[in-house]
Amino acid sequence: MSCARAVSAAMLLAIGLLAAPAGADRRADLEAVRSAIQASRERVGTYEKEQRGLLEAIEALDQAAASLRRELGHARRSAREARQKLETIRAEAAELAKRVTATEAAMKSRAVALYRAGELGSLRMLFTAEGLPEFLSRVSMLRRLLSLDADLLTRHRTESKALSAAEVRASVSARELTDAEQTVAARTVELESERGRKRTLVRRLHDDRSRERSALLELEKAARALEEMLQNLESELVADTRRLGPPFLSLRRRLDPPVKGPIVRSFGREVDEELKTETFHSGIVIDAPMGTPVAAVSAGRVRFAGWFRGYGRIVILDHADNWFTVSGHLDALDVALGDEVKARQTLGRVGETGSLTGPQLYFEIRRGAEAQNPADWLR
């Protein structure tokens, strides 16, 4: 039985008391009404907890998905590095194999020459010399030949060992590549599973209009919390108020958007006739592909970078003179608290953290805690 039905039942039971007999029957009916009301209250309490739990579950899934995406990024980098390493080792091994082949060909040529000369070839060469000078010259030449043969054998051993070592390294690198590719595949499956679970929760949320209304109320609370945070930041800005760029006020209607894409939710009040709710949106939502770089619209200092309920991963930039910009629903952050960033520097990547409608960017401009319409600032 839904909460509305439970409350209706309790009301009908209470109305029925007007016609009930006095005495014990009336007291019994009163107890029944009280029990019905208590049961209804318990259902309402459970229901409210369920709404909060649903949003918390979505946020937990966002955080799990963000961690998996980070692991997936590491795994992809490992796979890329292993692939490059394997290619380098294989190229090295191929070059070594050519050298070994060339050395073996030279050794074969020398072996043929020695065979043709016979066992006494060297002695014949020495003792057929005409005179001492020629004898000494032939001794010197023979020494050079022996030295070259020794070098040839040493080179062959060295190159053969290097080739064997390269083949071992190639085998190890190939295993590393296989492991990295398997990790990529596993993390991809896990990530898609987490995203599927989130889609299921969001679908449940949208299918139940009362749940959606509760979620809207929770998101309004998140918006108020963000506003309070900006008010606190405004009051704390005493240590460093240096401008890192031109006065923000001078950039009105001159700012390039943080990402390219259509605005799918505008600034201002929105009335949902079906839910009978009125919501004020302090920023805009820009539709953009997952992983799109999000740029700083102007130079500033990072005052917050992390998770914020209802907005996922966010970055708050302080542009001096109490001007702030907020970028939310980010998948990955490229900046940290206290960083000084330049105009158009990447703050992070478009994601779906805290978003109930897929990958997108939430963007605000504020003077202190007062929200400004970004449409008046972006060109």
Steps between C-alpha positions, in 0.01 A plus 500: 500500500641841407538784750200684353279192531616440857416857599163479321418179683583661831279801417208280396536300819500821703186626322335167574534573872227760473247225450660248735336390828626634831699307760725208432423487128587868466825449692585203279435707190714781641785258559460376143519857370810568708659181371416596142645849547817358658538249218453780247764713674742209498438448129559868432823490702617191317402656169694819570805296601464306178512822295813616678643152462430505128691824445780381727513175304526694173781711644677187628471346152642820352799480732551130426477570126748788532747269679454235232556758225820604676612135520399453137714800404798352688443161335482658154821692562667179621380318189623782276842507671526119486412504129761768426759313708422175318533670161836652603631166628381317188673758278817460709474121476454519123813717467696260723380206293634673187835555668519138616418384148769727353755383758416136434541561125845650564590205724385259231714678242805477728430134571489426126828687448668308784368169366637571156836598644521169684656418834846620395381804308637752750837326520525479122427873478782575744767266367451583135605858570804622308719662755463627852307820423225310317493239778448767766231668288315170466525441877345842562222431249431161657473661845247749364296217348502308829398816688216562253384140541504538879305826474253329270439222753468748791258716301290196415477396865414857611238551230347157562468574874349842428253343258398238758457772765292710260280200424447445875415869549263484206327200655467681837376816329248298301365353826483850652307619195260206527448568873444871436252429220314255723488765775363753250232253393407416862483865609294585191247230591491615865457863395215416264341295779517799738356729233224247437415492871485878502271502194272255681484722810439812293226318307338399830524861611333634185238224486377594846397866481480537877855371528607747234341781695690388809820492295435856382467609861830331580664676206362832622664429836825433316465833317450681831804322644708614203377856549597487868841369404554792261390743771758347732767526231410865448544573871831311516670677208745712691835326447543539124275713282742560212350502153652242269340651190293798386216622727224241469232768463673622183446156341121523485377356166862425409548159664536188289289213637684243714398230249333504161148358495131584520357644821248238614391679817487875537555734791198608706169365619348182362146385575411131469123486453490124550699501823348833611848627586690820432878480488756777465807404298803704603698390197474341158553144378699447179475171315843365402658159437657308786863596552483838321756742653336773713682834477527784750307794352749741660815488710444423865593308811351162596304540825338155493561183301322181599166333562191702588159340564265544204771632266753216498857615449522879483761775467442847645722772354555835671549778244556772767261784593256233633443348155479120485426235241383147580546201268320179600424139397870460414641154444865576571676801650816648350547761774525500879418733786716813491609465136529818294352439156512695177206583276404195286711266716336160542331458838373147445293281269128486433338217696173388651586518871194631683309517171168322452499551123837375378826679414471880518660808653336709772627859491438798729622858522463676835575836654550386856202273567279675242446288190543671161347389173789349299317592179581865580871419514569242232542599138 
